[in-house]
């Protein structure tokens, strides 16, 4: 099978690249081995929350010059401020067309999102159902917050969250209460407590009759509150609409929290992106996995997958966006790290004892998170110190940045995926123009 662009990896970076290529009319396919990291994500888009030296970032765009000084090899610095802004603007508009509204603060500063533990994480864009707490004057005008769960649901413990939230100085004058609301027909649907997950609850609450009963129970359990915080258990594609209806039924302002996997806030993004790609004519090869490829004379000629066996997939240009260690895009050996499909050149720390901090939960960055594939400014990969002209990299596979400590994982994924797509489109257009010119001369 022959494609204009072949994307290896079905996460944010891979899907962003594929969608942009498909928008330009290119024949595009995505090879997705399984669930992406979006099933574990908050559903918010982190841009840049901290500089490499640990300094908090208020306004990401204003921090670019300092980022360039501290980490000139950072993926953002390879792209430049204008390209990163263009990519994130594109993503907002693209996902908006699928009914998901991502927004930042009015001055485009970072904001805080509440976590299920009752702590805060800095981020840049959040979905319309997520309450944006400002970085300064975090509690704002809130006088009473109610943390509510579903009776029997194990993936959100409101009392634990309330205890942590009440210890924060900004919330010392805010009343924080908790409640557990019974799910309609809970006794009939429950099989194993371990199977009572967010996706199971979402199926129940799609029934409008049961949603009305749930709303009545919420009013009785909560009473009055300025903000009602619920775990994300309301659908995936239609979750925002269901919450809007629930707000109308209860009179509450409702905020969603991502839960333990599966995270419906993250799944909403994934399903919106996949449906958009398919609408544009893109192909997703679900449950397949690239096992090897042939690199000849500085180009990737073909790849072989688990499902297609000896039938190669061929493309003019390829993107590898298989993620880092979590998704097996990188593999750690005893004294080295490898990119396991093409054996691409990587940045590694020779001394394994220097890969990590002594404590896993630490305020410092773990050095291994900056280990990854080496790319040039065009994000082209290299193998045996030779650039592979038609093989690009994007997302968590890239070296020289820490998506967790710096709070920039999704921003890097979107902007590098978009950047690669723009180069693929440019090469594709130039190739078509050359072919047209030759046909005209002939």
GUDREN-698896 format. One record per residue (C-alpha): residue number from 1; x, y, z; residue in three letters. Coordinates in nm, 4 decimals, always signed. Layout:
BEGIN
- num  x  y  z  residuo
- NUM  X  Y  Z  ALA
...
***
This chain:
BEGIN
- num  x  y  z  residuo
- 1  +0.0000  +0.0000  +0.0000  UNK
- 2  +0.1271  +0.3444  -0.0964  UNK
- 3  +0.0593  +0.6727  +0.0855  UNK
- 4  +0.1713  +1.0317  +0.0656  UNK
- 5  +0.2287  +1.0395  +0.4431  UNK
- 6  +0.2439  +0.7511  +0.6873  UNK
- 7  +0.2179  +0.8288  +1.0587  UNK
- 8  +0.3513  +0.5802  +1.3135  UNK
- 9  +0.1723  +0.6485  +1.6424  UNK
- 10  -0.1865  +0.7475  +1.7219  UNK
- 11  -0.1340  +0.9983  +2.0042  UNK
- 12  -0.1633  +1.3779  +1.9995  UNK
- 13  +0.1512  +1.4319  +1.7901  UNK
- 14  +0.0680  +1.1650  +1.5328  UNK
- 15  -0.2974  +1.2630  +1.4949  UNK
- 16  -0.2131  +1.6345  +1.4722  UNK
- 17  +0.0277  +1.5643  +1.1871  UNK
- 18  -0.2141  +1.3291  +1.0129  UNK
- 19  -0.5080  +1.5713  +1.0323  UNK
- 20  -0.3041  +1.8612  +0.8942  UNK
- 21  -0.1772  +1.6428  +0.6063  UNK
- 22  -0.5298  +1.5195  +0.5311  UNK
- 23  -0.6555  +1.8800  +0.5311  UNK
- 24  -0.4073  +1.9463  +0.2517  UNK
- 25  -0.5498  +1.6572  +0.0490  UNK
- 26  -0.2676  +1.4123  +0.1068  UNK
- 27  -0.3356  +1.0389  +0.1201  UNK
- 28  -0.2594  +0.9769  +0.4871  UNK
- 29  -0.2616  +0.6743  +0.7155  UNK
- 30  -0.1992  +0.6366  +1.0888  UNK
- 31  -0.0678  +0.3143  +1.2414  UNK
- 32  -0.1999  +0.2979  +1.5982  UNK
- 33  -0.0841  +0.0053  +1.8110  UNK
- 34  -0.3403  +0.0558  +2.0889  UNK
- 35  -0.4723  +0.3104  +2.3354  UNK
- 36  -0.2781  +0.6345  +2.3325  UNK
- 37  -0.1649  +0.8290  +2.6385  UNK
- 38  -0.4786  +1.0422  +2.5965  UNK
- 39  -0.6651  +0.7728  +2.7923  UNK
- 40  -0.4463  +0.8715  +3.0889  UNK
- 41  -0.4433  +1.2479  +3.0327  UNK
- 42  -0.6179  +1.5445  +3.1929  UNK
- 43  -0.7705  +1.6564  +2.8635  UNK
- 44  -0.6050  +1.9978  +2.9073  UNK
- 45  -0.3268  +2.1297  +2.6847  UNK
- 46  -0.0048  +2.2142  +2.8682  UNK
- 47  +0.2057  +2.4740  +2.6875  UNK
- 48  +0.4892  +2.5615  +2.9284  UNK
- 49  +0.4407  +2.5660  +3.3040  UNK
- 50  +0.8027  +2.5761  +3.4212  UNK
- 51  +1.1378  +2.6627  +3.2718  UNK
- 52  +1.4101  +2.3964  +3.2866  UNK
- 53  +1.5586  +2.5648  +3.5956  UNK
- 54  +1.2250  +2.5241  +3.7770  UNK
- 55  +1.1080  +2.8862  +3.7492  UNK
- 56  +0.7248  +2.8983  +3.7199  UNK
- 57  +0.5901  +3.0433  +3.3953  UNK
- 58  +0.2981  +3.2859  +3.4017  UNK
- 59  +0.2756  +3.3649  +3.0306  UNK
- 60  +0.4257  +3.0937  +2.8042  UNK
- 61  +0.4873  +3.3129  +2.5000  UNK
- 62  +0.6714  +3.5703  +2.7094  UNK
- 63  +0.9025  +3.2964  +2.8409  UNK
- 64  +1.0386  +3.1932  +2.4987  UNK
- 65  +1.3550  +3.4026  +2.5138  UNK
- 66  +1.4481  +3.2660  +2.8547  UNK
- 67  +1.3714  +2.9106  +2.7375  UNK
- 68  +1.6068  +2.9654  +2.4436  UNK
- 69  +1.8818  +3.0684  +2.6846  UNK
- 70  +1.8326  +2.7734  +2.9194  UNK
- 71  +1.7586  +2.4991  +2.6655  UNK
- 72  +1.8495  +2.5889  +2.3056  UNK
- 73  +1.7856  +2.2289  +2.1884  UNK
- 74  +1.4301  +2.2251  +2.3267  UNK
- 75  +1.1758  +2.1302  +2.0560  UNK
- 76  +1.0048  +2.4695  +2.0950  UNK
- 77  +1.3359  +2.6411  +2.0231  UNK
- 78  +1.3875  +2.4362  +1.7062  UNK
- 79  +1.0476  +2.5538  +1.5800  UNK
- 80  +1.0464  +2.9130  +1.7043  UNK
- 81  +0.7743  +3.1146  +1.8756  UNK
- 82  +0.5762  +3.1965  +1.5611  UNK
- 83  +0.5452  +2.8344  +1.4476  UNK
- 84  +0.4441  +2.7140  +1.7940  UNK
- 85  +0.1746  +2.9824  +1.8187  UNK
- 86  +0.0489  +2.8986  +1.4698  UNK
- 87  +0.0263  +2.5292  +1.5572  UNK
- 88  -0.1650  +2.5833  +1.8811  UNK
- 89  -0.4035  +2.8295  +1.7138  UNK
- 90  -0.4684  +2.5720  +1.4430  UNK
- 91  -0.5360  +2.3014  +1.6994  UNK
- 92  -0.7870  +2.5150  +1.8891  UNK
- 93  -0.9833  +2.5866  +1.5731  UNK
- 94  -0.9654  +2.2273  +1.4501  UNK
- 95  -1.0900  +2.0761  +1.7765  UNK
- 96  -1.3549  +2.3489  +1.8093  UNK
- 97  -1.5021  +2.2272  +1.4807  UNK
- 98  -1.5558  +1.8926  +1.6581  UNK
- 99  -1.7439  +2.0556  +1.9470  UNK
- 100  -1.4616  +2.0797  +2.2023  UNK
- 101  -1.3862  +2.4341  +2.3154  UNK
- 102  -1.0389  +2.4844  +2.4583  UNK
- 103  -0.9616  +2.8182  +2.6169  UNK
- 104  -0.6993  +2.9963  +2.8228  UNK
- 105  -0.7199  +3.3004  +3.0467  UNK
- 106  -0.8146  +3.6277  +2.8778  UNK
- 107  -0.4515  +3.7410  +2.8700  UNK
- 108  -0.3466  +3.3947  +2.7405  UNK
- 109  -0.1681  +3.3233  +3.0675  UNK
- 110  -0.1491  +2.9828  +3.2293  UNK
- 111  -0.4141  +2.8847  +3.4807  UNK
- 112  -0.4505  +2.6142  +3.7440  UNK
- 113  -0.6666  +2.3047  +3.7105  UNK
- 114  -0.7775  +2.1061  +4.0117  UNK
- 115  -0.6599  +1.7446  +4.0327  UNK
- 116  -0.8426  +1.4492  +4.1939  UNK
- 117  -0.5954  +1.4731  +4.4839  UNK
- 118  -0.7056  +1.8260  +4.5711  UNK
- 119  -0.3851  +1.9794  +4.4376  UNK
- 120  -0.3291  +2.2092  +4.1402  UNK
- 121  -0.1449  +2.1765  +3.8102  UNK
- 122  -0.0574  +2.4662  +3.5862  UNK
- 123  -0.1841  +2.4398  +3.2279  UNK
- 124  -0.2690  +2.6659  +2.9344  UNK
- 125  -0.5856  +2.5419  +2.7626  UNK
- 126  -0.8725  +2.3579  +2.9279  UNK
- 127  -1.2031  +2.2214  +2.8037  UNK
- 128  -1.5202  +2.4202  +2.8614  UNK
- 129  -1.6269  +2.1959  +3.1501  UNK
- 130  -1.3064  +2.2528  +3.3515  UNK
- 131  -1.2937  +2.5420  +3.5982  UNK
- 132  -0.9941  +2.7674  +3.5407  UNK
- 133  -0.8401  +2.8806  +3.8696  UNK
- 134  -0.6157  +3.1876  +3.8173  UNK
- 135  -0.2480  +3.1632  +3.9095  UNK
- 136  -0.2966  +3.4618  +4.1406  UNK
- 137  -0.5989  +3.5023  +4.3695  UNK
- 138  -0.6677  +3.1349  +4.3019  UNK
- 139  -0.9892  +3.1057  +4.5045  UNK
- 140  -1.1292  +3.4191  +4.3415  UNK
- 141  -1.4875  +3.4903  +4.4499  UNK
- 142  -1.5594  +3.1334  +4.5574  UNK
- 143  -1.7039  +3.0959  +4.9056  UNK
- 144  -1.8224  +2.7346  +4.8945  UNK
- 145  -1.6885  +2.4400  +4.6914  UNK
- 146  -1.8632  +2.1024  +4.6990  UNK
- 147  -1.6628  +1.7943  +4.5970  UNK
- 148  -1.9079  +1.5267  +4.4854  UNK
- 149  -1.8598  +1.1661  +4.3808  UNK
- 150  -2.0850  +0.8765  +4.2829  UNK
- 151  -2.1539  +0.6311  +4.5629  UNK
- 152  -1.9361  +0.3222  +4.5045  UNK
- 153  -1.7021  +0.4946  +4.2570  UNK
- 154  -1.3416  +0.4289  +4.3623  UNK
- 155  -1.1514  +0.6542  +4.1251  UNK
- 156  -1.2292  +0.9804  +4.3050  UNK
- 157  -1.2109  +1.0230  +4.6821  UNK
- 158  -1.3570  +1.3674  +4.7627  UNK
- 159  -1.2657  +1.3625  +5.1325  UNK
- 160  -0.8985  +1.3170  +5.0476  UNK
- 161  -0.9198  +1.5976  +4.7893  UNK
- 162  -1.1046  +1.8247  +5.0340  UNK
- 163  -0.8432  +1.7662  +5.3043  UNK
- 164  -0.5589  +1.8650  +5.0715  UNK
- 165  -0.7477  +2.1621  +4.9285  UNK
- 166  -0.8317  +2.2987  +5.2730  UNK
- 167  -0.4607  +2.3060  +5.3635  UNK
- 168  -0.3850  +2.5583  +5.0906  UNK
- 169  -0.3580  +2.9154  +5.2181  UNK
- 170  -0.5666  +3.0515  +4.9299  UNK
- 171  -0.8649  +2.8430  +5.0454  UNK
- 172  -0.8524  +2.9055  +5.4202  UNK
- 173  -1.1722  +3.1150  +5.4028  UNK
- 174  -1.3522  +2.8877  +5.1532  UNK
- 175  -1.6074  +2.6357  +5.2786  UNK
- 176  -1.5264  +2.2917  +5.1345  UNK
- 177  -1.7806  +2.0119  +5.1641  UNK
- 178  -1.8113  +1.6609  +5.0218  UNK
- 179  -2.1001  +1.4395  +4.9166  UNK
- 180  -2.1668  +1.1018  +4.7547  UNK
- 181  -2.4663  +1.0740  +4.5219  UNK
- 182  -2.6257  +0.7404  +4.4400  UNK
- 183  -2.6345  +0.6458  +4.0742  UNK
- 184  -2.9819  +0.5478  +3.9472  UNK
- 185  -3.0144  +0.1689  +3.9051  UNK
- 186  -2.6733  +0.1228  +4.0665  UNK
- 187  -2.7664  -0.2086  +4.2265  UNK
- 188  -2.8818  -0.3528  +3.8949  UNK
- 189  -2.5724  -0.2533  +3.6944  UNK
- 190  -2.2978  -0.3304  +3.9456  UNK
- 191  -2.1092  -0.6521  +3.8751  UNK
- 192  -1.7591  -0.6178  +4.0104  UNK
- 193  -1.6529  -0.3033  +4.1999  UNK
- 194  -1.3330  -0.2993  +3.9962  UNK
- 195  -1.5424  -0.2635  +3.6780  UNK
- 196  -1.7385  +0.0342  +3.8107  UNK
- 197  -1.5407  +0.2921  +3.6149  UNK
- 198  -1.6086  +0.6299  +3.4582  UNK
- 199  -1.7008  +0.4774  +3.1229  UNK
- 200  -1.9639  +0.2545  +3.2913  UNK
- 201  -2.1223  +0.5511  +3.4700  UNK
- 202  -2.1275  +0.7569  +3.1508  UNK
- 203  -2.3452  +0.4964  +2.9801  UNK
- 204  -2.6026  +0.5209  +3.2597  UNK
- 205  -2.6139  +0.9006  +3.2629  UNK
- 206  -2.6786  +0.9201  +2.8887  UNK
- 207  -3.0337  +0.8129  +2.9790  UNK
- 208  -3.2157  +1.1442  +3.0322  UNK
- 209  -3.4553  +0.9931  +3.2836  UNK
- 210  -3.1670  +0.8710  +3.4969  UNK
- 211  -2.9866  +1.2034  +3.4570  UNK
- 212  -3.2948  +1.3810  +3.5968  UNK
- 213  -3.2966  +1.1447  +3.8964  UNK
- 214  -2.9247  +1.2030  +3.9456  UNK
- 215  -2.9773  +1.5799  +3.9365  UNK
- 216  -3.2469  +1.5593  +4.2040  UNK
- 217  -3.0149  +1.3558  +4.4267  UNK
- 218  -2.7345  +1.6086  +4.3722  UNK
- 219  -2.9545  +1.8979  +4.4852  UNK
- 220  -3.0494  +1.7113  +4.8015  UNK
- 221  -2.6892  +1.6089  +4.8803  UNK
- 222  -2.5173  +1.9402  +4.8038  UNK
- 223  -2.7681  +2.2080  +4.8974  UNK
- 224  -2.5974  +2.5260  +4.7826  UNK
- 225  -2.2448  +2.5808  +4.6498  UNK
- 226  -2.0628  +2.8260  +4.4247  UNK
- 227  -1.8827  +2.5429  +4.2448  UNK
- 228  -1.9652  +2.1719  +4.2331  UNK
- 229  -1.6723  +1.9491  +4.1396  UNK
- 230  -1.7519  +1.6089  +3.9878  UNK
- 231  -1.5298  +1.3346  +3.8428  UNK
- 232  -1.5395  +1.3202  +3.4622  UNK
- 233  -1.8106  +1.0571  +3.4135  UNK
- 234  -2.0257  +1.2225  +3.1491  UNK
- 235  -1.9852  +1.0630  +2.8095  UNK
- 236  -1.6946  +1.1188  +2.5806  UNK
- 237  -1.8155  +1.2842  +2.2621  UNK
- 238  -2.1307  +1.4316  +2.4192  UNK
- 239  -1.9987  +1.4916  +2.7719  UNK
- 240  -2.0043  +1.8719  +2.7572  UNK
- 241  -2.3666  +1.8759  +2.6391  UNK
- 242  -2.4727  +1.6418  +2.9208  UNK
- 243  -2.3025  +1.8619  +3.1810  UNK
- 244  -2.4749  +2.1698  +3.0376  UNK
- 245  -2.8071  +1.9916  +3.0781  UNK
- 246  -2.7158  +1.8874  +3.4335  UNK
- 247  -2.6283  +2.2482  +3.5203  UNK
- 248  -2.9698  +2.3530  +3.3958  UNK
- 249  -3.1422  +2.0850  +3.6040  UNK
- 250  -2.9545  +2.1661  +3.9253  UNK
- 251  -2.8687  +2.5352  +3.9002  UNK
- 252  -2.5072  +2.4488  +3.9923  UNK
- 253  -2.1889  +2.5570  +3.8200  UNK
- 254  -2.0193  +2.2223  +3.7554  UNK
- 255  -1.6511  +2.1486  +3.7084  UNK
- 256  -1.5123  +1.8157  +3.5813  UNK
- 257  -1.2015  +1.6404  +3.7102  UNK
- 258  -1.0078  +1.3770  +3.5150  UNK
- 259  -1.0095  +1.0427  +3.6941  UNK
- 260  -0.7981  +0.7315  +3.6952  UNK
- 261  -0.7876  +0.5711  +3.3477  UNK
- 262  -0.9928  +0.5701  +3.1422  UNK
- 263  -0.9977  +0.9519  +3.1508  UNK
- 264  -1.3058  +1.0682  +2.9625  UNK
- 265  -1.1645  +1.4197  +2.9226  UNK
- 266  -0.8662  +1.2739  +2.7369  UNK
- 267  -1.0797  +1.0276  +2.5417  UNK
- 268  -1.2956  +1.3174  +2.4184  UNK
- 269  -0.9912  +1.4718  +2.2541  UNK
- 270  -0.8814  +1.1416  +2.1018  UNK
- 271  -1.2229  +1.0558  +1.9591  UNK
- 272  -1.2705  +1.4084  +1.8241  UNK
- 273  -0.9345  +1.3963  +1.6466  UNK
- 274  -0.9887  +1.0482  +1.5059  UNK
- 275  -1.3367  +1.1281  +1.3775  UNK
- 276  -1.2058  +1.4468  +1.2163  UNK
- 277  -0.9249  +1.2567  +1.0436  UNK
- 278  -1.1674  +0.9968  +0.9091  UNK
- 279  -1.4019  +1.2700  +0.7856  UNK
- 280  -1.1084  +1.4147  +0.5892  UNK
- 281  -1.0428  +1.0748  +0.4288  UNK
- 282  -0.7552  +0.9650  +0.6513  UNK
- 283  -0.7076  +0.5980  +0.7370  UNK
- 284  -0.6385  +0.4613  +1.0864  UNK
- 285  -0.4867  +0.1134  +1.1034  UNK
- 286  -0.6015  +0.0233  +1.4537  UNK
- 287  -0.4243  -0.2489  +1.6495  UNK
- 288  -0.1297  -0.2674  +1.4126  UNK
- 289  +0.2345  -0.2027  +1.4962  UNK
- 290  +0.5428  -0.1228  +1.2889  UNK
- 291  +0.8118  -0.3812  +1.3548  UNK
- 292  +1.0892  -0.2718  +1.1189  UNK
- 293  +1.1727  -0.0597  +0.8177  UNK
- 294  +1.4256  -0.0459  +0.5355  UNK
- 295  +1.6506  +0.2616  +0.5304  UNK
- 296  +1.8503  +0.2905  +0.2081  UNK
- 297  +2.0671  +0.5807  +0.0859  UNK
- 298  +1.9398  +0.8164  +0.3543  UNK
- 299  +1.5678  +0.7440  +0.3007  UNK
- 300  +1.3104  +0.5193  +0.4610  UNK
- 301  +1.1813  +0.3094  +0.1727  UNK
- 302  +0.9182  +0.0917  +0.3376  UNK
- 303  +0.7915  -0.0353  +0.6721  UNK
- 304  +0.6604  -0.3731  +0.7796  UNK
- 305  +0.3873  -0.4168  +1.0383  UNK
- 306  +0.2658  -0.7010  +1.2575  UNK
- 307  -0.0672  -0.7347  +1.0778  UNK
- 308  +0.0542  -0.6874  +0.7203  UNK
- 309  +0.3567  -0.9138  +0.7680  UNK
- 310  +0.5498  -0.9340  +0.4409  UNK
- 311  +0.3301  -0.6735  +0.2663  UNK
- 312  +0.5190  -0.3437  +0.3076  UNK
- 313  +0.3578  -0.0037  +0.3600  UNK
- 314  +0.5227  +0.2647  +0.1472  UNK
- 315  +0.5036  +0.6428  +0.1711  UNK
- 316  +0.6782  +0.9508  +0.0389  UNK
- 317  +0.7259  +1.0763  +0.3952  UNK
- 318  +0.6995  +0.9167  +0.7394  UNK
- 319  +0.6514  +1.0424  +1.0915  UNK
- 320  +0.7445  +0.8400  +1.3976  UNK
- 321  +0.5522  +0.9602  +1.7027  UNK
- 322  +0.5476  +0.6500  +1.9192  UNK
- 323  +0.5979  +0.8316  +2.2489  UNK
- 324  +0.8554  +0.7745  +2.5192  UNK
- 325  +0.9126  +0.4896  +2.7658  UNK
- 326  +0.5507  +0.4748  +2.8836  UNK
- 327  +0.4206  +0.3811  +2.5383  UNK
- 328  +0.7304  +0.1803  +2.4392  UNK
- 329  +0.8510  +0.4390  +2.1899  UNK
- 330  +1.1798  +0.4232  +2.3777  UNK
- 331  +1.3329  +0.1142  +2.5374  UNK
- 332  +1.5720  +0.1209  +2.8321  UNK
- 333  +1.8544  -0.1306  +2.8419  UNK
- 334  +2.0930  -0.1826  +3.1319  UNK
- 335  +2.3346  +0.0910  +3.0242  UNK
- 336  +2.1663  +0.2518  +2.7238  UNK
- 337  +1.8351  +0.3560  +2.5717  UNK
- 338  +1.7189  +0.2594  +2.2249  UNK
- 339  +1.4561  +0.3552  +1.9704  UNK
- 340  +1.3373  -0.0018  +1.8983  UNK
- 341  +1.1904  +0.0190  +1.5448  UNK
- 342  +1.4569  +0.1886  +1.3307  UNK
- 343  +1.7419  +0.2067  +1.5856  UNK
- 344  +1.7568  +0.5847  +1.5471  UNK
- 345  +2.0311  +0.7895  +1.7099  UNK
- 346  +1.9446  +0.8890  +2.0669  UNK
- 347  +2.0609  +1.1197  +2.3429  UNK
- 348  +2.1525  +0.9193  +2.6496  UNK
- 349  +2.3329  +0.9629  +2.9819  UNK
- 350  +2.6174  +0.7067  +3.0047  UNK
- 351  +2.5990  +0.6592  +3.3819  UNK
- 352  +2.2709  +0.4872  +3.4712  UNK
- 353  +2.2922  +0.6201  +3.8284  UNK
- 354  +2.2476  +0.9690  +3.6817  UNK
- 355  +1.9249  +0.8820  +3.4995  UNK
- 356  +1.6969  +0.9534  +3.7941  UNK
- 357  +1.6591  +1.1339  +4.1255  UNK
- 358  +1.6966  +0.9280  +4.4467  UNK
- 359  +1.3267  +0.9838  +4.5259  UNK
- 360  +1.0561  +0.9175  +4.2666  UNK
- 361  +0.8228  +1.1883  +4.4018  UNK
- 362  +1.0533  +1.4874  +4.4015  UNK
- 363  +1.0412  +1.8547  +4.3159  UNK
- 364  +1.3364  +1.8039  +4.0810  UNK
- 365  +1.3296  +1.6711  +3.7258  UNK
- 366  +1.4232  +1.3103  +3.6482  UNK
- 367  +1.7003  +1.3313  +3.3831  UNK
- 368  +1.5805  +1.0206  +3.1934  UNK
- 369  +1.2759  +1.2153  +3.0732  UNK
- 370  +1.5029  +1.4299  +2.8535  UNK
- 371  +1.6531  +1.1262  +2.6847  UNK
- 372  +1.5174  +1.0566  +2.3365  UNK
- 373  +1.5741  +1.0657  +1.9630  UNK
- 374  +1.8156  +1.3173  +1.8093  UNK
- 375  +1.6640  +1.5392  +1.5372  UNK
- 376  +1.7793  +1.8386  +1.3364  UNK
- 377  +1.5862  +2.1666  +1.3209  UNK
- 378  +1.3506  +2.0156  +1.0602  UNK
- 379  +1.2828  +1.7301  +1.3059  UNK
- 380  +1.4375  +1.4772  +1.0687  UNK
- 381  +1.5799  +1.1744  +1.2483  UNK
- 382  +1.9195  +1.0166  +1.1945  UNK
- 383  +2.0476  +0.6593  +1.2024  UNK
- 384  +2.4189  +0.5843  +1.2369  UNK
- 385  +2.4795  +0.9615  +1.2239  UNK
- 386  +2.3164  +0.9888  +0.8796  UNK
- 387  +2.0031  +1.1991  +0.8391  UNK
- 388  +1.7009  +1.0082  +0.7091  UNK
- 389  +1.5504  +1.2714  +0.4791  UNK
- 390  +1.1915  +1.1471  +0.4747  UNK
- 391  +1.1622  +1.0277  +0.8365  UNK
- 392  +1.0506  +1.2882  +1.0894  UNK
- 393  +0.9971  +1.2719  +1.4664  UNK
- 394  +0.7433  +1.4450  +1.6903  UNK
- 395  +0.6105  +1.4383  +2.0441  UNK
- 396  +0.7475  +1.2577  +2.3493  UNK
- 397  +1.0011  +1.0629  +2.1414  UNK
- 398  +1.2105  +1.3786  +2.1042  UNK
- 399  +1.5115  +1.4487  +2.3231  UNK
- 400  +1.6080  +1.7641  +2.5146  UNK
- 401  +1.2861  +1.8402  +2.7016  UNK
- 402  +1.0943  +1.7150  +3.0037  UNK
- 403  +0.7179  +1.7072  +2.9376  UNK
- 404  +0.6335  +1.6409  +3.3035  UNK
- 405  +0.8607  +1.8816  +3.4911  UNK
- 406  +0.8279  +2.1612  +3.2353  UNK
- 407  +0.4541  +2.1039  +3.1826  UNK
- 408  +0.4727  +2.1143  +2.8040  UNK
- 409  +0.3835  +1.7630  +2.6841  UNK
- 410  +0.0743  +1.8324  +2.4743  UNK
- 411  +0.2050  +2.1651  +2.3478  UNK
- 412  +0.5210  +2.0004  +2.2143  UNK
- 413  +0.3183  +1.7140  +2.0656  UNK
- 414  +0.0814  +1.9466  +1.8782  UNK
- 415  +0.3446  +2.1941  +1.7584  UNK
- 416  +0.6001  +1.9344  +1.6432  UNK
- 417  +0.3293  +1.7251  +1.4739  UNK
- 418  +0.2011  +2.0357  +1.2954  UNK
- 419  +0.5542  +2.1446  +1.2000  UNK
- 420  +0.6287  +1.8066  +1.0433  UNK
- 421  +0.2981  +1.8129  +0.8547  UNK
- 422  +0.3789  +2.1540  +0.7065  UNK
- 423  +0.7085  +2.0198  +0.5744  UNK
- 424  +0.5406  +1.7099  +0.4338  UNK
- 425  +0.2823  +1.9302  +0.2615  UNK
- 426  +0.5555  +2.1526  +0.1167  UNK
- 427  +0.7463  +1.8534  -0.0210  UNK
- 428  +0.4256  +1.6992  -0.1560  UNK
- 429  +0.3249  +2.0231  -0.3292  UNK
- 430  +0.6709  +2.0685  -0.4819  UNK
- 431  +0.6620  +1.7093  -0.6095  UNK
- 432  +0.3184  +1.7602  -0.7661  UNK
- 433  +0.4254  +2.0861  -0.9300  UNK
- 434  +0.7309  +1.9171  -1.0758  UNK
- 435  +0.5189  +1.6339  -1.2147  UNK
- 436  +0.2725  +1.8811  -1.3672  UNK
- 437  +0.5584  +2.0745  -1.5244  UNK
- 438  +0.7056  +1.7583  -1.6775  UNK
- 439  +0.3668  +1.6551  -1.8162  UNK
- 440  +0.3172  +2.0004  -1.9654  UNK
- 441  +0.6600  +1.9909  -2.1346  UNK
- 442  +0.5914  +1.6400  -2.2665  UNK
***
